Amino acid sequence: MFIFTAFGGMMMKKIFILLFAAILVPVGMSAQAQITTKKVKIEDFSEKVTKIVLSGNIFYDASLKEAVRERWVISPYEFCSMADFQKMCTDGDYYFLIKVKGQFRRESEPGIEFLSLLKGGEGAEKGLDSMLELITFPYAAVESPSGRETVFLPLILDAIQKHVLSSIATDIVAYSPLSAYSNNIVKIRDRKVIMAEDDLSAEVLQDRERYLKEPLVVTDVDSADSYVTGNDSDAVVSYTVCPEDPEPGAFCYKMLIDVGDGELYYFRKHRITRKTGPGFLVEDIKRIVEELD
C-alpha cells in the first residue's frame, strides 16, 4: 500500500517510472522469478515418490498403512522408517509424510501431534524447519490420544491431498493458512452437520438451547464417529485436536470435515487461557449457524 504525502506528484512520477521499467524486464528474468514461488517448487509432486514415514508404534503404523493404501491417490508412495527418512531427507526427488510433535512458545512440552508433508532437499539435515512445508495438519494429542484420530485419519489424508492439489494450482492456496477453509462453510447448507458433544466448549454446553440450533445435530462421540465409519457421504462431522490436559498457551484446533471426500468446511484454532477451554467456542457455533441459516 502506498502512502501519499505532500510530495504526491513526485511520488507518482517515481511509481510510473518503476512500473515502466518493470514492463521492460526480459521475459527470461520474469520466468526465473517464478521459480521462487511455492507453487512452482511443488509442481513435480505427482511425479515424485512420497515416502510415508512410519513411527515405530505398531498401532499407529498399522492404521496409517491401511489408510494410505485406501486413500492416497495423488502420487506414488512408499513406506519408510525414521532412519530411512534421516538418510533421504536431503534428496529433492522425494516428499515425506511424517508425524511430528508441536510445541508452542508458552507450552512447557509438546501437546499435539501433526501430520506434516515436506519436500526433501538441501539443508534438510538441519531439521524439519529447514524443509519446504506443503501442509501441517493437526492429528491427535501427544498424551492419551482419544482414538478418534484413527477414525478420522482417512479423511485427514483426503484433506491433505486436496490441499496439495489446490496448492499446485495456485500460490494463493499454497501460501494461505488452513483457516482460509472456513470460508467454505456456506457450501454445506442442506447437509447433515454432526457435532460431537466432546468437541463443544463448556460455555456452549452450558447454554445448549441458546446456541445449539438446527441444522446442527449434537450427539455423543461414538454416534458422531459412526457417520465417518459408516461412510455417510451426506454428513459433515466435527473434529477437534488439543492436548490431553491443555495448559494456558496451548492451542485447540476445530474442524468440520466432509465424510464423503475429506473436504474442509471449517478450520479454526484458538489459544487456551484460564477462561477459555478447548472445543468449539460460542463464536464458532454462532458463525456456523448463521452461515447455514
Backbone hydrogen bonds in HBPLUS format (Angstrom, degrees):
<---DONOR---> <-ACCEPTOR-->    atom                        ^
c    i                          cat <-CA-CA->   ^        H-A-AA   ^      H-
h    n   atom  resd res      DA  || num        DHA   H-A  angle D-A-AA Bond
n    s   type  num  typ     dist DA aas  dist angle  dist       angle   num
A0008-GLY N   A0005-THR O   3.10 MM   3  5.31 126.4  2.40 122.2 118.9     1
A0011-MET N   A0007-PHE O   2.99 MM   4  6.21 159.6  2.04 155.1 161.8     2
A0012-MET N   A0008-GLY O   2.91 MM   4  6.12 156.4  1.96 152.4 157.4     3
A0013-LYS N   A0009-GLY O   3.16 MM   4  6.47 152.1  2.24 145.3 152.4     4
A0014-LYS N   A0010-MET O   3.08 MM   4  6.38 156.2  2.14 149.6 155.6     5
A0015-ILE N   A0011-MET O   2.90 MM   4  6.17 156.0  1.96 150.7 157.9     6
A0016-PHE N   A0012-MET O   2.90 MM   4  6.12 156.9  1.95 146.3 152.3     7
A0017-ILE N   A0013-LYS O   2.98 MM   4  6.24 157.3  2.03 146.9 152.9     8
A0018-LEU N   A0014-LYS O   2.92 MM   4  6.15 159.4  1.96 149.5 155.1     9
A0019-LEU N   A0015-ILE O   2.88 MM   4  6.12 160.0  1.92 151.6 157.1    10
A0020-PHE N   A0016-PHE O   2.87 MM   4  6.06 157.4  1.92 149.1 155.5    11
A0021-ALA N   A0017-ILE O   2.89 MM   4  6.08 153.9  1.95 146.1 153.4    12
A0022-ALA N   A0018-LEU O   2.94 MM   4  6.16 148.5  2.04 143.4 152.2    13
A0023-ILE N   A0019-LEU O   3.14 MM   4  6.46 144.0  2.28 142.3 150.9    14
A0024-LEU N   A0021-ALA O   3.06 MM   3  5.21 130.2  2.32  98.0 111.2    15
A0025-VAL N   A0022-ALA O   3.17 MM   3  5.28 160.9  2.21 103.5 109.4    16
A0029-MET N   A0026-PRO O   3.07 MM   3  5.44 122.6  2.42 104.7 117.5    17
A0030-SER N   A0026-PRO O   3.21 MM   4  6.60 154.2  2.28 148.2 155.7    18
A0031-ALA N   A0027-VAL O   2.94 MM   4  6.24 160.1  1.98 157.7 162.2    19
A0032-GLN N   A0028-GLY O   2.98 MM   4  6.19 149.2  2.08 141.6 150.5    20
A0033-ALA N   A0029-MET O   3.04 MM   4  6.30 146.5  2.16 143.7 151.8    21
A0034-GLN N   A0030-SER O   3.30 MM   4  6.64 143.5  2.44 142.4 151.2    22
A0035-ILE N   A0032-GLN O   3.19 MM   3  5.48 144.0  2.33 103.5 113.0    23
A0036-THR N   A0033-ALA O   3.19 MM   3  5.89 157.7  2.24 116.2 121.5    24
A0037-THR N   A0034-GLN O   2.99 MM   3  5.54 162.8  2.02 117.1 122.6    25
A0041-LYS N   A0037-THR O   3.18 MM   4  6.45 155.6  2.24 145.7 152.9    26
A0042-ILE N   A0038-LYS O   3.13 MM   4  6.36 137.9  2.31 151.2 160.5    27
A0043-GLU N   A0040-VAL O   3.37 MM   3  5.23 167.6  2.38 102.5 106.1    28
A0045-PHE N   A0042-ILE O   3.03 MM   3  5.41 158.7  2.07 122.0 122.8    29
A0047-GLU N   A0044-ASP O   2.96 MM   3  5.35 142.4  2.11 112.3 123.8    30
A0048-LYS N   A0044-ASP O   3.19 MM   4  6.36 126.7  2.49 151.0 165.6    31
A0048-LYS N   A0045-PHE O   3.13 MM   3  5.36 147.9  2.24 106.4 115.5    32
A0095-TYR N   A0049-VAL O   3.11 MM  46  6.38 163.1  2.14 147.6 151.0    33
A0050-THR N   A0076-PRO O   2.85 MM  26  6.19 168.9  1.87 146.6 148.6    34
A0078-GLU N   A0050-THR O   3.04 MM  28  6.41 149.9  2.13 148.0 150.8    35
A0051-LYS N   A0095-TYR O   2.66 MM  44  5.97 169.0  1.67 157.1 153.2    36
A0097-LEU N   A0051-LYS O   2.90 MM  46  6.23 161.2  1.94 152.0 156.3    37
A0052-ILE N   A0078-GLU O   2.72 MM  26  6.01 163.3  1.75 154.6 160.3    38
A0080-CYS N   A0052-ILE O   2.97 MM  28  6.01 153.6  2.04 147.2 143.9    39
A0053-VAL N   A0097-LEU O   2.94 MM  44  5.98 163.5  1.97 157.4 163.0    40
A0054-LEU N   A0080-CYS O   2.81 MM  26  6.04 171.5  1.81 172.5 173.9    41
A0061-ASP N   A0057-ASN O   2.86 MM   4  5.91 172.0  1.86 166.4 168.8    42
A0062-ALA N   A0058-ILE O   3.07 MM   4  5.93 150.7  2.15 131.8 139.2    43
A0063-SER N   A0059-PHE O   3.20 MM   4  6.42 163.8  2.23 147.3 150.9    44
A0064-LEU N   A0060-TYR O   2.84 MM   4  6.01 155.2  1.90 154.1 162.3    45
A0065-LYS N   A0061-ASP O   2.90 MM   4  6.01 164.2  1.92 147.2 151.3    46
A0066-GLU N   A0062-ALA O   3.12 MM   4  6.29 164.7  2.15 145.8 149.9    47
A0067-ALA N   A0063-SER O   2.99 MM   4  6.10 163.7  2.01 146.1 150.7    48
A0068-VAL N   A0064-LEU O   2.87 MM   4  5.99 165.3  1.89 155.5 159.7    49
A0069-ARG N   A0065-LYS O   2.98 MM   4  6.10 166.3  2.00 150.8 154.7    50
A0070-GLU N   A0066-GLU O   3.13 MM   4  6.29 143.2  2.27 141.0 150.5    51
A0071-ARG N   A0067-ALA O   2.85 MM   4  5.91 147.7  1.95 150.1 159.0    52
A0072-TRP N   A0068-VAL O   2.87 MM   4  4.98 160.5  1.91 134.3 139.8    53
A0085-PHE N   A0081-SER O   3.02 MM   4  6.35 155.9  2.08 146.0 152.4    54
A0086-GLN N   A0082-MET O   3.04 MM   4  6.34 157.9  2.09 148.5 153.1    55
A0087-LYS N   A0083-ALA O   3.20 MM   4  6.48 141.8  2.36 140.9 150.5    56
A0087-LYS N   A0084-ASP O   3.10 MM   3  5.17 126.3  2.40  97.0 111.0    57
A0088-MET N   A0084-ASP O   2.93 MM   4  6.10 145.2  2.05 150.4 160.8    58
A0089-CYS N   A0085-PHE O   2.85 MM   4  5.46 130.0  2.10 156.2 160.7    59
A0091-ASP N   A0088-MET O   2.94 MM   3  5.50 166.8  1.96 125.6 129.1    60
A0121-GLY N   A0089-CYS O   2.99 MM  32  6.53 147.7  2.10 138.0 142.0    61
A0094-TYR N   A0091-ASP O   3.29 MM   3  6.12 158.4  2.34 125.3 126.1    62
A0120-GLY N   A0094-TYR O   2.89 MM  26  5.53 165.8  1.91 159.1 161.0    63
A0096-PHE N   A0118-LEU O   2.74 MM  22  5.18 160.7  1.78 153.6 158.7    64
A0118-LEU N   A0096-PHE O   2.82 MM  22  5.18 163.2  1.85 150.6 154.6    65
A0098-ILE N   A0116-SER O   2.91 MM  18  5.37 166.4  1.93 153.3 155.4    66
A0116-SER N   A0098-ILE O   2.84 MM  18  5.37 178.2  1.84 158.5 158.4    67
A0100-VAL N   A0114-PHE O   2.84 MM  14  5.28 159.8  1.88 148.6 155.6    68
A0114-PHE N   A0100-VAL O   2.74 MM  14  5.28 161.1  1.77 155.8 162.5    69
A0102-GLY N   A0112-ILE O   2.84 MM  10  5.57 168.0  1.85 173.0 174.8    70
A0107-GLU N   A0104-PHE O   2.92 MM   3  5.37 159.7  1.96 118.7 125.6    71
A0142-VAL N   A0111-GLY O   3.01 MM  31  5.31 167.7  2.02 121.9 123.4    72
A0113-GLU N   A0140-ALA O   2.70 MM  27  5.28 175.2  1.70 168.3 169.2    73
A0139-TYR N   A0113-GLU O   2.82 MM  26  5.54 159.1  1.86 154.3 151.4    74
A0140-ALA N   A0113-GLU O   3.26 MM  27  5.28 156.0  2.32 129.8 135.7    75
A0115-LEU N   A0137-PHE O   2.82 MM  22  5.19 160.2  1.86 150.9 154.8    76
A0137-PHE N   A0115-LEU O   2.83 MM  22  5.19 168.0  1.84 147.9 147.6    77
A0117-LEU N   A0135-ILE O   2.89 MM  18  5.50 167.4  1.91 168.1 172.4    78
A0134-LEU N   A0117-LEU O   2.86 MM  17  5.52 172.9  1.86 163.9 165.4    79
A0119-LYS N   A0132-LEU O   2.87 MM  13  5.23 151.5  1.95 147.0 156.1    80
A0124-ALA N   A0121-GLY O   3.23 MM   3  5.91 156.0  2.29 140.6 141.9    81
A0126-LYS N   A0123-GLY O   2.99 MM   3  5.71 164.8  2.01 120.3 125.3    82
A0127-GLY N   A0124-ALA O   3.02 MM   3  5.56 162.6  2.05 115.3 120.8    83
A0130-SER N   A0127-GLY O   3.02 MM   3  5.60 157.2  2.08 114.8 121.9    84
A0131-MET N   A0128-LEU O   3.01 MM   3  5.38 166.1  2.03 115.2 119.6    85
A0150-THR N   A0147-GLY O   3.23 MM   3  5.75 145.1  2.36 109.1 116.6    86
A0151-VAL N   A0148-ARG O   2.99 MM   3  5.07 116.3  2.41  97.5 113.3    87
A0152-PHE N   A0148-ARG O   2.94 MM   4  6.25 156.6  2.00 156.5 163.1    88
A0153-LEU N   A0149-GLU O   2.90 MM   4  5.73 118.8  2.28 134.0 147.1    89
A0155-LEU N   A0152-PHE O   2.98 MM   3  5.28 116.7  2.39 107.4 123.1    90
A0156-ILE N   A0152-PHE O   2.86 MM   4  6.12 152.5  1.94 156.9 166.1    91
A0157-LEU N   A0153-LEU O   2.93 MM   4  6.20 158.7  1.98 156.3 161.0    92
A0158-ASP N   A0154-PRO O   3.04 MM   4  6.31 149.3  2.13 139.0 147.7    93
A0159-ALA N   A0155-LEU O   2.87 MM   4  6.16 157.2  1.92 147.9 153.7    94
A0160-ILE N   A0156-ILE O   2.89 MM   4  6.15 157.8  1.94 151.1 157.0    95
A0161-GLN N   A0157-LEU O   3.03 MM   4  6.21 162.5  2.06 147.3 151.5    96
A0162-LYS N   A0158-ASP O   2.96 MM   4  6.21 158.5  2.01 151.5 157.5    97
A0163-HIS N   A0159-ALA O   3.01 MM   4  6.19 156.3  2.07 146.4 152.7    98
A0164-VAL N   A0160-ILE O   3.01 MM   4  6.30 155.1  2.07 149.0 155.7    99
A0165-LEU N   A0161-GLN O   3.04 MM   4  6.29 168.6  2.06 154.7 156.6   100
A0166-SER N   A0162-LYS O   3.02 MM   4  6.21 157.1  2.07 146.6 153.1   101
A0167-SER N   A0163-HIS O   2.83 MM   4  6.00 146.6  1.95 145.0 154.9   102
A0168-ILE N   A0164-VAL O   2.91 MM   4  6.19 147.9  2.02 150.8 159.2   103
A0169-ALA N   A0165-LEU O   3.17 MM   4  6.37 139.8  2.34 135.3 145.6   104
A0170-THR N   A0166-SER O   3.05 MM   4  6.32 145.0  2.17 144.7 152.8   105
A0174-ALA N   A0170-THR O   3.33 MM   4  6.59 164.7  2.36 140.8 145.4   106
A0175-TYR N   A0171-ASP O   2.97 MM   4  6.00 150.8  2.05 150.8 153.5   107
A0176-SER N   A0173-VAL O   3.09 MM   3  4.96 148.1  2.20  98.9 108.7   108
A0180-ALA N   A0177-PRO O   3.01 MM   3  5.83 167.8  2.02 122.7 126.6   109
A0181-TYR N   A0178-LEU O   3.00 MM   3  5.78 163.7  2.02 122.3 126.7   110
A0182-SER N   A0179-SER O   3.05 MM   3  5.67 164.9  2.07 116.3 121.2   111
A0183-ASN N   A0180-ALA O   3.18 MM   3  6.00 169.6  2.20 119.6 122.8   112
A0184-ASN N   A0181-TYR O   2.92 MM   3  5.56 165.0  1.94 119.3 123.8   113
A0185-ILE N   A0182-SER O   3.30 MM   3  5.76 169.5  2.31 115.5 117.0   114
A0187-LYS N   A0184-ASN O   2.84 MM   3  5.60 161.2  1.87 126.3 132.6   115
A0188-ILE N   A0185-ILE O   3.27 MM   3  5.92 172.7  2.28 118.6 120.7   116
A0191-ARG N   A0188-ILE O   3.13 MM   3  5.33 139.3  2.30 134.1 128.6   117
A0192-LYS N   A0234-ASP O   3.29 MM  42  6.32 165.3  2.31 157.8 157.6   118
A0236-VAL N   A0192-LYS O   2.78 MM  44  6.05 156.0  1.84 172.8 174.0   119
A0217-VAL N   A0193-VAL O   2.86 MM  24  5.99 158.9  1.90 168.1 166.9   120
A0194-ILE N   A0236-VAL O   2.75 MM  42  6.03 160.8  1.78 164.8 170.4   121
A0238-SER N   A0194-ILE O   2.94 MM  44  6.27 142.9  2.08 163.8 175.7   122
A0195-MET N   A0217-VAL O   2.79 MM  22  5.94 167.9  1.80 149.7 153.7   123
A0219-THR N   A0195-MET O   3.03 MM  24  6.38 157.9  2.08 156.9 161.6   124
A0199-ASP N   A0196-ALA O   2.83 MM   3  5.33 155.4  1.89 116.1 124.5   125
A0197-GLU N   A0219-THR O   2.83 MM  22  5.82 150.9  1.91 161.0 166.9   126
A0200-LEU N   A0197-GLU O   3.07 MM   3  5.43 167.0  2.09 115.2 118.5   127
A0280-PHE N   A0199-ASP O   2.71 MM  81  6.16 160.5  1.75 152.7 152.4   128
A0201-SER N   A0280-PHE O   3.09 MM  79  5.38 159.9  2.13 138.1 134.7   129
A0205-LEU N   A0201-SER O   3.10 MM   4  6.41 165.7  2.13 155.4 159.1   130
A0206-GLN N   A0202-ALA O   2.96 MM   4  6.04 142.8  2.10 145.8 155.1   131
A0207-ASP N   A0204-VAL O   3.18 MM   3  5.57 148.2  2.29 106.3 115.1   132
A0210-ARG N   A0207-ASP O   3.15 MM   3  5.58 134.3  2.37 107.2 119.0   133
A0211-TYR N   A0207-ASP O   3.26 MM   4  6.56 156.7  2.32 154.6 161.1   134
A0212-LEU N   A0208-ARG O   2.79 MM   4  5.22 154.5  1.86 146.8 155.6   135
A0213-LYS N   A0211-TYR O   3.04 MM   2  5.82 127.7  2.33 108.3  93.2   136
A0216-LEU N   A0213-LYS O   2.98 MM   3  5.85 144.8  2.11 134.0 132.9   137
A0224-ALA N   A0220-ASP O   2.98 MM   4  6.21 158.6  2.02 153.2 160.0   138
A0225-ASP N   A0221-VAL O   2.82 MM   4  6.04 164.9  1.84 159.6 163.4   139
A0226-SER N   A0222-ASP O   3.00 MM   4  6.14 132.0  2.24 136.5 148.8   140
A0227-TYR N   A0224-ALA O   3.21 MM   3  5.75 149.3  2.30 109.5 117.0   141
A0228-VAL N   A0225-ASP O   2.91 MM   3  5.16 130.1  2.16 101.4 115.0   142
A0229-THR N   A0225-ASP O   2.97 MM   4  6.39 165.0  2.00 159.1 161.3   143
A0230-GLY N   A0226-SER O   2.83 MM   4  5.63 140.1  1.99 132.8 143.6   144
A0232-ASP N   A0227-TYR O   2.98 MM   5  5.28 173.2  1.98 163.1 163.9   145
A0231-ASN N   A0228-VAL O   3.00 MM   3  5.10 160.7  2.03 107.0 112.4   146
A0235-ALA N   A0232-ASP O   3.04 MM   3  5.64 166.7  2.05 124.4 126.8   147
A0259-VAL N   A0235-ALA O   3.05 MM  24  5.79 173.6  2.05 157.5 158.9   148
A0237-VAL N   A0257-ILE O   2.98 MM  20  5.49 154.9  2.05 153.3 148.1   149
A0257-ILE N   A0237-VAL O   2.99 MM  20  5.49 167.5  2.01 148.7 148.6   150
A0239-TYR N   A0255-MET O   2.96 MM  16  5.16 145.3  2.09 141.0 142.0   151
A0255-MET N   A0239-TYR O   2.87 MM  16  5.16 142.2  2.01 148.1 159.8   152
A0241-VAL N   A0253-TYR O   2.95 MM  12  5.12 152.2  2.03 137.8 145.4   153
A0253-TYR N   A0241-VAL O   2.86 MM  12  5.12 172.1  1.86 151.1 153.4   154
A0250-ALA N   A0247-GLU O   2.95 MM   3  5.76 164.2  1.98 151.3 153.3   155
A0249-GLY N   A0272-ILE O   2.86 MM  23  5.54 159.3  1.90 149.9 151.7   156
A0272-ILE N   A0250-ALA O   2.68 MM  22  5.34 172.0  1.68 154.7 157.4   157
A0252-CYS N   A0270-HIS O   2.93 MM  18  5.55 153.6  2.00 155.2 163.7   158
A0270-HIS N   A0252-CYS O   3.03 MM  18  5.55 147.1  2.14 144.7 154.8   159
A0254-LYS N   A0268-ARG O   2.75 MM  14  5.31 165.3  1.77 166.6 167.7   160
A0268-ARG N   A0254-LYS O   2.97 MM  14  5.31 158.6  2.02 149.4 156.3   161
A0256-LEU N   A0266-TYR O   3.01 MM  10  4.90 143.9  2.14 131.7 131.7   162
A0265-TYR N   A0256-LEU O   2.98 MM   9  5.49 176.2  1.98 163.0 163.2   163
A0258-ASP N   A0263-GLU O   2.86 MM   5  5.03 163.0  1.89 148.3 153.9   164
A0262-GLY N   A0258-ASP O   2.84 MM   4  4.87 143.2  1.97 140.9 145.2   165
A0273-THR N   A0276-THR O   2.98 MM   3  4.90 161.6  2.01 136.4 142.2   166
A0284-ASP N   A0281-LEU O   3.03 MM   3  5.17 123.1  2.36  98.9 113.4   167
A0285-ILE N   A0281-LEU O   3.06 MM   4  6.45 165.9  2.09 160.3 162.3   168
A0286-LYS N   A0282-VAL O   2.88 MM   4  6.06 165.1  1.91 156.8 161.2   169
A0287-ARG N   A0283-GLU O   3.13 MM   4  6.16 159.9  2.17 137.8 143.2   170
A0288-ILE N   A0284-ASP O   2.96 MM   4  6.23 163.1  1.99 155.0 159.7   171
A0289-VAL N   A0285-ILE O   2.92 MM   4  6.05 174.4  1.93 157.5 159.0   172
A0290-GLU N   A0286-LYS O   2.96 MM   4  6.00 162.5  1.99 148.7 154.1   173
A0291-GLU N   A0287-ARG O   3.01 MM   4  6.12 156.8  2.07 145.8 151.9   174
A0292-LEU N   A0288-ILE O   3.04 MM   4  6.21 141.9  2.19 144.3 154.8   175
A0293-ASP N   A0289-VAL O   2.99 MM   4  5.99 122.0  2.33 141.7 155.4   176
